Amino acid sequence: MSKTGYICVSMEHQETTRQQKIMCDYQVDRIFFEKLSVLCG
């Protein structure tokens, strides 16, 4: 079974590096990114 991750930050300048590391630690197969979203805030 594949794992899908979702990374969301509410500001353009925010980094996703730490969240990406966590996703790798959990061996997530696909990661989706979203910045400046209404869903984030």
C-alpha positions in Angstrom: 0.0 0.0 0.0 1.4 3.4 -0.9 1.5 6.4 1.4 0.6 9.9 0.3 1.7 13.0 2.2 0.5 16.6 2.1 2.6 19.5 3.0 0.9 22.9 3.4 2.4 26.2 4.4 0.5 29.5 4.6 3.2 31.9 3.4 5.3 31.8 0.3 8.6 32.3 2.1 8.0 29.4 4.6 10.3 26.4 4.1 9.0 22.8 3.8 12.3 21.1 4.5 11.5 19.9 8.0 8.1 18.5 6.8 9.8 16.8 3.9 12.2 15.1 6.3 9.3 13.8 8.4 7.6 12.4 5.3 10.8 10.6 4.3 11.1 9.2 7.9 7.6 7.7 7.4 8.6 6.4 4.0 5.9 8.4 2.1 5.7 7.5 -1.6 4.1 10.7 -2.9 4.2 14.2 -1.4 1.9 17.0 -2.5 2.8 20.6 -1.7 0.7 23.7 -1.3 1.6 27.3 -0.5 -0.5 30.3 0.1 -3.7 28.3 0.4 -7.0 29.1 2.0 -6.9 25.5 3.4 -3.7 26.2 5.3 -5.0 29.1 7.4 
